[in-house]
Every structure is written in structure tokens, then in C-alpha cells.
Amino acid sequence: MAMPGSRNLITDVPGIRVGQAEDARVRSGVTVILPESFAVGAVAVVGGGPGTRETDVLRGGRLVGGADAICLSGGSAFGLAAADGVMSGLKAAGRGFALVARPGVPPTPIVPAAILYDLANGGDKDWGEVAPYAAMGRRAFDAAGDSFRLGRAGAGAGARAGQSPGGTGSASIVTADGLTVGALAAVNSFGSVRVPNSAAFWAWPYEIGGEFGGARPDVTQAFDAEDWGAAKANPAPRENTTIACIATDVALTRDEAERVAQMALAGMARAIRPVFAPTDGDVVFVMSTERCQIEGARPQLIARIGELAASTLARAIARGVYEAERQEQPA
């Protein structure tokens, strides 16, 4: 039976580390997903108002087809500068892409990024001429390791999920034959993560071991198709986003990684309602560390990895909000 890894984090995927940094005054933060070496990658951008950087290098027919790191950040478009800090750390480590190595010419670190909107959350955004995100990106890079905080941390530090506190969530799954899939999400959605008139998360069927509270809905009661529950009342463009990363140790081609990214979007739909709306900026990245080489029919394997990605992402989204709510409860 497939079960979460030892940490129940994306870092259960061999070769993946995560670093985070926050600015309590600004009420914002950055999360970096860092493979030990260049990873095959892909992206699916589906929200109506995305904010991204370097996603074109992950699309079919492009030269690079992967990434040295993935950067998720608060700060709206200001947060895209967080990738600059990650790039500086990668450059110092000698990592990056180069067609031909030449003396005195550094390789270029490839850091696709996505942002969420947290500018109106009450934090002090009067930071002067230089936004804090590049510095946070470098701190997050330097902090990369196997363990990291969930809830009000990293890119989800200042997020809102519908009318609930948003946050950073993560989960993993390890199959009986040793394949690992992990997910990380920063949840700042317009839609609600809970069934209307219930403490249960929409993702409840995928919960393992009470990882986000164990609440269950009354399945004998139908709900109104127009009842969105505790969604945000007045969403504005680009203010509502779930940005996420899937990682696996299964060796994938770039096109296979793209199919996994597209399938993983189902995890957002399982955990948030409504989702992919015109005001959302939803984005899912995928990285393969290529530690596990699988022989045999590829379509069945990719379908399997894609479904594991979707269910694990749904769990990560619920965990992010659950942990954020617990942290905001009075002591």
C-alpha cells in the first residue's frame, strides 16, 4: 500500500531540498525547491491572472527543458525578484546552464518562478526603492534542507485561502515498489478549501493518517452547486493564486513531465472550489530527479505518476491551510 514518506514532505523525494525565508514586517515570504543537480522540468499555467518568470524554458521545443531550482514567492510581481537571490546562490555554487564551458563565462542558473498576491494583507509594504524579495530568495536558498515549516511560512506566509488563513503545505507518497512523488503548494486561493457548512476539507477523501485534522462531511447531504462556501467575497485580478511544485524520483522526459503537470492540476480541483477562475493565477511546476529508472510501458507509468501527483497535491493544499489555521489560533 502506498504511504507518505518519513517526513510527509516533498523532500522525501531523493535529491530534493527546500529552503524558506520570511519577512515578518512585510508579512510575506519565499520558498525554493532545490534539486541537487539540474532537473528535467515542466509547467502548467492555468489561472486567468498568472505571474511567472522563465516558464517558457520548460515548454516543449525549448533548448533547456529543466531547471536548477523552482522559486515560489509572495509579493505579486515584486516577488519575481526572489529568483534573482536564488540565482546568486546557484552561481556561487557553480551551477547553471551553458552550451559550451568557457573560462571567465559563468553558466546561467535556470530558476523558473511564480508569485502570489499578498500586498493587501496588512504588512508594511513601504520598503523604499529596493523590494526585499531578492534578499529573501538568497536566504531561502541558503536555508535549503530536508525539513521545513508548513502553514504561515515561506511563500504562503501572508496568504489567504478563501476566508481562511492560507499557507504553505506539503505531502508525499511512496509506493509499494519504491516510487516517490512529493508536492508543495502555497495556497492563496479565491475558492474555499472546505465543504460548505462543514469542517471537512474538499480533499478529505485523499487524507492519510489524519494529516489535516480528520474531519469528514455528512455524505448523506447534498450541497448546492452554487454554494462556494467560505470563498473570498470580492476577488480582484491576480489576488488569488495557488502555486505549486510536484517532484518525483522517476526519470521523466520533458514531455512526460508536462503530462504529469497537466494531470496534477486535478489536485487543485479536488482541494479548492472554485478554482482556475479568471482572477486566479494557478501554476504547477514538475521536476524529476531521475533517480529511479523504470522500464516498460510508458503511458501506464505516466498515468500512475500523474494520479499520484494529483492526490498528493490535494493533500498538500489542505495541509497548508490546516497548519496555518492552527498557528493563528489563540494560545
C-alpha positions, 0 to 999 in steps of 0.5 A: 500500500502506498504511504507518505514518506518519513517526513510527509514532505516533498523532500522525501523525494531523493535529491530534493531540498527546500529552503524558506525565508520570511519577512515578518514586517512585510508579512510575506515570504519565499520558498525554493525547491532545490534539486541537487543537480539540474532537473528535467522540468515542466509547467502548467499555467492555468489561472486567468491572472498568472505571474511567472518568470522563465516558464517558457524554458520548460515548454516543449521545443525549448533548448533547456527543458529543466531547471536548477531550482523552482522559486515560489514567492509572495509579493505579486510581481515584486516577488519575481525578484526572489529568483534573482537571490536564488540565482546568486546562490546557484552561481556561487555554487557553480551551477547553471546552464551553458552550451559550451564551458568557457573560462571567465563565462559563468553558466546561467542558473535556470530558476523558473518562478511564480508569485502570489498576491499578498500586498493587501494583507496588512504588512508594511509594504513601504520598503523604499526603492529596493523590494526585499524579495531578492534578499529573501530568495538568497536566504531561502536558498541558503536555508535549503534542507530536508525539513521545513515549516508548513502553514504561515511560512515561506511563500504562503506566509501572508496568504489567504485561502478563501476566508481562511488563513492560507499557507504553505503545505506539503505531502508525499507518497511512496509506493509499494515498489519504491516510487516517490512523488512529493508536492508543495503548494502555497495556497492563496486561493479565491475558492474555499478549501472546505465543504460548505457548512462543514469542517471537512476539507474538499480533499478529505477523501485523499487524507492519510493518517489524519494529516489535516485534522480528520474531519469528514462531511455528512455524505448523506447531504447534498450541497448546492452547486452554487454554494462556494462556501467560505470563498473570498467575497470580492476577488480582484485580478491576480489576488488569488493564486495557488502555486505549486511544485510536484517532484518525483524520483522517476526519470521523466522526459520533458514531455512526460513531465508536462503530462504529469503537470497537466494531470496534477492540476486535478489536485487543485480541483479536488482541494479548492472550489472554485478554482482556475477562475479568471482572477486566479493565477494557478501554476504547477511546476514538475521536476524529476530527479531521475533517480529511479529508472523504470522500464516498460510501458510508458503511458501506464507509468505516466498515468500512475505518476500523474494520479499520484501527483494529483492526490498528493497535491490535494493533500498538500493544499489542505495541509497548508491551510490546516497548519496555518489555521492552527498557528493563528489560533489563540494560545 
